[in-house]
Structures are given as structure tokens and as C-alpha cells.
């Protein structure tokens, strides 16, 4: 039950932040927070880091299918693990995947809004779900390296 609460909290936080951005910042506009960080409103039809960012309808369907497949695989994997560190890592990946899946299913794209840069060098915009996926993937990699996952 605690796993479901954790996932719901992360997904809720992700969806809330995307909703606020979509309501308060016009599309393709930005708010400068610091000299290296902006809050933007971008729509990403592609994969991570705007890879294939001009994806068509069938590609969106493909991303939805792949995301569902990965989430189901990770739910199965989660049930096999005994150590809390890889379990938490997988929970983060699942929650992030669900957050972005909701966007893809209902909007046809993912809302990205965190935008870091140094002068004119920009990191691709991302969102809370992407952050949890990345943290979870790093944690899972460490789990494998440490031998927590067989």
C-alpha cells in the first residue's frame, strides 16, 4: 500500500506542476528564475530530452505502448526485489513513467518546463516525471553495481 501512495504522490506532484505551468505560462513563453534557470512551457511530442521531438500520431502511440510495457515489466520486477533501495528506484521510474504517460494519452505530448542553461548553452527542457525517472534509473544502476539486484 505504501508503494501505491508513493507513486500517487509523485504522479500527483508531477501533474500539478504541469497543470500550473500550462495555466500560468503561455506556450513557448518563459519566466526567468536565475541567470541559469527558466520555467518554460514547451510541449514535447518526442522521447526523453526532446529526441524525435516532431513525432507524429503513430509515434505517440508507439511511445504510449512502450511506456505501458516498461511500467508493467517494472511492476513485475518490483515484486521480485527484497532491498528497499532498488525498490524505491523502480518506484521512481514507474511514477515518472505514469506521469508522462498521462500527458501522452490525454494531450498527445508531454509538458516540459524546467530549463537550465549556461549563457547560450541549453539543456533540453524536462519535467518532474523526467527527474524521477532519471533519479530512479541512476539508483537502479547503483543497485545493480552494489549487487542488490541479481
N, C-alpha and C positions, 0 to 999 in steps of 0.2 A: 504493500500500500504506500509506503514511503517513497518508493520509486515513482509511482504514478503522480504523487504530489509534487515531487521534484521536477518531473517532466512538465506537468501542468504549469508550475510556477515559471519555468524558463520559457515555455511557449507563450504563456500569457504576457510576460515581460517583453518578449520579442514582438508580439503582435501589437501590444500597447504602444511601444516606441514607434513602430512603423505607422500606426494609425495617427499618432500625434504629428509625425513628420508630414504625412500625406495631407493632413488638415491644416497645418500651420505654415508649410513652406511650399510655394508654387513649384510645379515640376521644373527641374533643371536649374532651380534657383539655389542659393546657399546663404548661410549665416556664418560669418567668421567668428570663431571662438578664440583662437590664438593665432599666432603667425605661422603655425604648422598644422592646424586642425580646423576643419569646417564641418558644419552639419549641412548636408545637401539633400536634395530629393531627386534620386535617379531611379529609373526602372531598368532592371536587368532581366532580359529575356534569355540570357545565356546561362552558363555554368559559373563555377567559382571564379572570382577575380575577373568577371566580365568575359570569360572565354566563350566564344561563339555568341557574343552579345546581340547579334542580329538574328537570333534563332527564329525559325518560322513555327507555325502551329504544330506540325508533326514533331519538330524537335522539342517543343514544350511538352508534348505528350510523352515523348521518349524520356525526358528528364523526370516527369512525374512517375513513369513506370520504374525507372532505375531507382529513384528515391524510395518508392514503396518497397521494392525488392531489398534494398540495403537495410531499411528500417526493420523489415521482417527478419532478415538474417541476423541483425544485431540484437533483436529481442531474443531470438533463439540463443545466440552467443552469450547474452547476459545471464540467462538461466543456468549456463554451464559454469560460470565463474564463482569462485568462493571468496576471493580477495576483494576488499572494498575499493581499492584504487582503480583497477581495470573496470569494475562495475560502474563507478562514478564516471570514468572516462567514456564508457559506452552510453551511459545515460545522457551525457552532454551531447554526444553525436546524434543520438536518437531525437532529443528535444530540438536541437538545431535543425535537423532534417525535417521534422514535423512543422516547425515554424516557417521554413521556406516552402515546404510542400503546400501549406495553406495558401500562401501567396500565389503559387503557380496555378493551383486549382481554381481559385476564385478570381484572380486578377490576370492570369496569363503571363505574369512576370513577378520578379522578386523586388521589393523595395529596398534599396541600399541608401545609407545616409551618413555613415561615418567615413570621413575623407581626410586622410593625413597627407602632408606634403612637406617637402623642403624646397623652398623657393619655387621653381617651375617643375620639380620632380614630384609627381603624384603617385601615390599608392592607389590601386583601384578601390573605389568605394565599397564598403561592406556593411553588414548589419549585426545585430546582437546574435542572431542564429548562426551566422558565419563564424562569429567569435567563439561560440560554444562548440561548434564543430571542430574548429582548429585546436582549441584547448583540449578537447576530448581526444582528437587524433594524436596530439603530442603525448598526452597522458597514456594513451593506449600503446604507443610506441615505446615509451619508457617501461610500461608494464611488461611488454614482450622482452625488452632488453634485461630487465630485472628478474625475469623468469616467473612472473605472476601468471602469465598466460602460457599454456602449453600447446 
